[in-house]
Amino acid sequence: MSRSGRERGPVGDAALAGCRKCARLARFRDAIKDEWPSYRCLPVPSLGADDAPLVIVGLAPGLHGANATGRPFTGDHAGILLYDTLYRLGLTNKPRSVASGDGLVLAGCRITNAVKCVPPANKPTAGEIAACAPYLRAELAHLPPGGVVLALGRIAHDAVLRAWGARLALYRFAHGARHEIGPYRLFDSYHCSRYNTQTKRLTEDMFRAVCAAALREVP
């Protein structure tokens, strides 16, 4: 793990933790907290260095995953394949992300979501995606020239394009697609969700291949 950078703590900025811009999401988080008091139930901060040359963008925190643990893709099925793949590629020191504070560290990679709060039925509205856009835009502003973004799913793909001010019609989402946008590269993958992996829409080999392709273009 030779790549380095400034690591953010597991809690993140106070401004993000206190965000309640989306009334529906805030109410949903409150209701979950009442049912599962041990869950964090706050906007989930990103993991990894601000200036990492590879940024992985997912959809939103999972109800019993990142929403509970406070770390992206941690505690849910999607994280199993993601972190194991990153470990195989030398981008993390552990093959599993169990809980915030378990000692896992990313190297040269950052993981974030298009939407920072858990949405009902894992489906954020267009307005909620737009409300979270400034956070993603600010994160991508730290991407160094030649940097690479890996979008997990169509919503993440579109959110990245909007953050860059790019026309969606010019860059169609497709698994394994590679797009050149100014000084950056955008790779697409189906989301590593339980549904996609169990139905074989996304196999382990498919996911690892696109992650490896993205990493090969990291400066």
C-alpha positions as CSV (number, residue, x, y, z in Angstrom):
1,M,0.0,0.0,0.0
2,S,2.3,2.7,-1.3
3,R,-0.3,5.3,-2.1
4,S,-0.8,7.9,0.6
5,G,-3.0,10.8,1.5
6,R,-4.9,12.5,4.4
7,E,-7.5,10.2,6.0
8,R,-10.7,11.5,7.3
9,G,-12.0,10.3,10.6
10,P,-15.0,7.9,10.6
11,V,-17.5,10.7,11.8
12,G,-16.6,13.4,9.2
13,D,-17.4,17.1,9.2
14,A,-19.9,18.4,11.8
15,A,-21.7,20.2,9.0
16,L,-22.5,16.9,7.2
17,A,-23.4,15.1,10.4
18,G,-25.9,17.8,11.3
19,C,-27.5,18.0,7.8
20,R,-31.3,17.8,7.7
21,K,-31.9,19.5,4.3
22,C,-34.1,16.6,3.1
23,A,-37.2,16.4,5.4
24,R,-38.2,12.9,4.2
25,L,-34.7,11.5,4.8
26,A,-34.4,13.2,8.2
27,R,-37.8,11.8,9.3
28,F,-36.8,8.3,8.0
29,R,-33.5,8.4,9.9
30,D,-35.3,9.5,13.1
31,A,-37.8,6.6,12.8
32,I,-35.0,4.1,12.3
33,K,-33.2,5.5,15.3
34,D,-36.3,4.9,17.4
35,E,-36.5,1.3,16.2
36,W,-32.7,0.5,16.3
37,P,-31.2,2.9,19.0
38,S,-27.7,1.5,18.4
39,Y,-27.6,2.6,14.8
40,R,-25.8,5.9,13.9
41,C,-28.6,7.2,11.7
42,L,-26.8,10.3,10.4
43,P,-25.4,11.3,7.1
44,V,-22.5,9.0,6.3
45,P,-19.2,10.7,5.6
46,S,-16.8,9.4,2.9
47,L,-13.8,7.2,3.7
48,G,-10.3,7.9,2.4
49,A,-8.0,10.7,1.6
50,D,-9.5,14.0,0.2
51,D,-7.1,14.0,-2.7
52,A,-7.1,10.3,-3.5
53,P,-6.7,9.8,-7.3
54,L,-9.4,7.1,-7.4
55,V,-12.9,7.9,-6.1
56,I,-15.6,5.2,-5.9
57,V,-19.1,6.6,-5.8
58,G,-22.1,4.5,-4.7
59,L,-25.8,5.2,-4.4
60,A,-26.6,5.7,-0.7
61,P,-26.0,4.2,2.7
62,G,-27.7,0.8,3.3
63,L,-30.4,0.6,6.0
64,H,-28.5,-2.0,8.1
65,G,-25.1,-1.2,6.7
66,A,-23.5,2.2,6.5
67,N,-26.5,3.9,8.1
68,A,-25.8,1.7,11.2
69,T,-22.0,1.7,11.2
70,G,-21.3,5.2,9.8
71,R,-18.8,3.9,7.2
72,P,-19.6,3.5,3.5
73,F,-20.4,-0.1,2.4
74,T,-19.8,-1.4,5.9
75,G,-22.2,-3.9,7.5
76,D,-24.1,-4.8,4.4
77,H,-23.8,-7.3,1.5
78,A,-22.5,-4.8,-1.0
79,G,-19.4,-4.1,1.0
80,I,-18.3,-7.8,1.0
81,L,-17.3,-7.8,-2.7
82,L,-16.2,-4.1,-2.7
83,Y,-13.7,-4.3,0.1
84,D,-12.4,-7.8,-0.9
85,T,-11.7,-6.4,-4.4
86,L,-10.0,-3.4,-3.1
87,Y,-7.8,-5.6,-0.9
88,R,-6.8,-7.7,-3.8
89,L,-5.8,-4.6,-5.7
90,G,-3.7,-3.3,-2.8
91,L,-6.0,-0.4,-2.0
92,T,-6.8,-1.4,1.6
93,N,-5.1,-3.2,4.4
94,K,-8.0,-5.6,5.2
95,P,-10.3,-7.7,3.0
96,R,-13.3,-6.9,5.2
97,S,-14.8,-3.8,6.6
98,V,-16.6,-4.8,9.8
99,A,-17.1,-1.6,11.7
100,S,-15.9,1.9,12.1
101,G,-12.7,1.8,14.1
102,D,-11.7,-1.7,13.0
103,G,-8.3,-0.5,11.7
104,L,-9.2,-0.6,8.0
105,V,-7.3,2.0,6.0
106,L,-7.7,2.9,2.3
107,A,-4.6,3.8,0.2
108,G,-5.0,6.0,-2.8
109,C,-8.7,5.5,-2.9
110,R,-11.8,7.2,-1.5
111,I,-15.3,5.8,-1.1
112,T,-18.4,8.0,-1.1
113,N,-22.1,8.0,-2.1
114,A,-24.2,10.2,-4.3
115,V,-26.6,10.5,-1.4
116,K,-25.3,10.7,2.1
117,C,-28.4,9.5,4.0
118,V,-30.3,6.2,3.9
119,P,-33.4,6.6,1.7
120,P,-36.6,4.6,2.1
121,A,-36.6,1.4,-0.1
122,N,-33.1,2.5,-1.1
123,K,-34.6,5.0,-3.6
124,P,-33.7,8.6,-3.2
125,T,-35.8,11.2,-5.0
126,A,-34.4,13.5,-7.7
127,G,-34.7,16.4,-5.2
128,E,-32.7,14.5,-2.6
129,I,-30.0,13.6,-5.1
130,A,-29.8,17.3,-6.0
131,A,-29.7,18.4,-2.4
132,C,-26.6,16.2,-1.8
133,A,-24.9,17.3,-5.0
134,P,-22.8,20.0,-3.4
135,Y,-21.1,17.5,-1.1
136,L,-20.1,15.3,-4.1
137,R,-19.1,18.3,-6.1
138,A,-16.8,19.5,-3.3
139,E,-15.3,16.0,-3.0
140,L,-14.6,15.7,-6.7
141,A,-12.9,19.2,-6.7
142,H,-10.0,17.5,-4.9
143,L,-9.5,14.9,-7.6
144,P,-6.1,15.4,-9.1
145,P,-5.6,15.9,-12.9
146,G,-5.8,12.5,-14.5
147,G,-7.9,11.2,-11.6
148,V,-10.4,8.4,-12.0
149,V,-13.9,7.9,-10.7
150,L,-15.7,4.6,-10.6
151,A,-19.5,5.0,-10.5
152,L,-21.5,2.1,-9.1
153,G,-24.8,2.2,-10.8
154,R,-26.7,4.7,-13.0
155,I,-27.6,7.1,-10.2
156,A,-24.0,7.5,-9.2
157,H,-22.9,7.9,-12.8
158,D,-25.4,10.7,-13.4
159,A,-24.5,12.4,-10.1
160,V,-20.8,12.5,-11.1
161,L,-21.6,13.9,-14.5
162,R,-23.8,16.6,-13.0
163,A,-21.1,17.4,-10.4
164,W,-18.7,18.0,-13.3
165,G,-21.3,20.0,-15.3
166,A,-21.2,17.4,-18.1
167,R,-24.1,16.6,-20.4
168,L,-25.7,13.3,-19.5
169,A,-26.7,12.4,-23.0
170,L,-23.1,12.4,-24.1
171,Y,-22.0,9.8,-21.6
172,R,-24.3,6.8,-21.4
173,F,-24.1,4.5,-18.5
174,A,-23.1,0.9,-19.2
175,H,-21.2,-1.7,-17.2
176,G,-17.6,-1.5,-18.1
177,A,-17.9,1.8,-19.9
178,R,-15.0,4.2,-19.9
179,H,-15.6,7.9,-20.4
180,E,-13.1,10.8,-20.9
181,I,-14.4,14.0,-19.3
182,G,-11.9,16.8,-19.4
183,P,-8.7,15.7,-17.5
184,Y,-10.6,12.9,-15.7
185,R,-11.8,9.3,-16.5
186,L,-15.1,7.9,-15.5
187,F,-15.6,4.1,-15.3
188,D,-19.1,2.5,-14.9
189,S,-20.0,-0.7,-13.0
190,Y,-23.3,-2.2,-12.0
191,H,-23.7,-1.7,-8.3
192,C,-22.3,-4.5,-6.2
193,S,-25.7,-4.9,-4.4
194,R,-27.0,-8.2,-3.1
195,Y,-29.7,-8.2,-5.8
196,N,-27.2,-7.7,-8.7
197,T,-24.7,-10.3,-7.4
198,Q,-27.3,-12.9,-6.5
199,T,-29.1,-12.6,-9.9
200,K,-25.7,-12.8,-11.6
201,R,-26.3,-9.5,-13.3
202,L,-22.9,-8.7,-11.8
203,T,-20.4,-11.4,-11.1
204,E,-17.3,-11.2,-9.0
205,D,-15.2,-11.5,-12.1
206,M,-17.1,-8.6,-13.9
207,F,-16.7,-6.4,-10.9
208,R,-13.1,-7.1,-10.3
209,A,-12.3,-6.5,-14.0
210,V,-13.8,-3.0,-14.1
211,C,-12.1,-2.1,-10.8
212,A,-8.8,-3.3,-12.1
213,A,-9.3,-1.4,-15.4
214,A,-10.1,1.8,-13.4
215,L,-7.0,1.4,-11.2
216,R,-4.7,0.9,-14.3
217,E,-5.5,4.5,-15.3
218,V,-4.9,6.1,-11.9
219,P,-1.9,8.5,-12.2
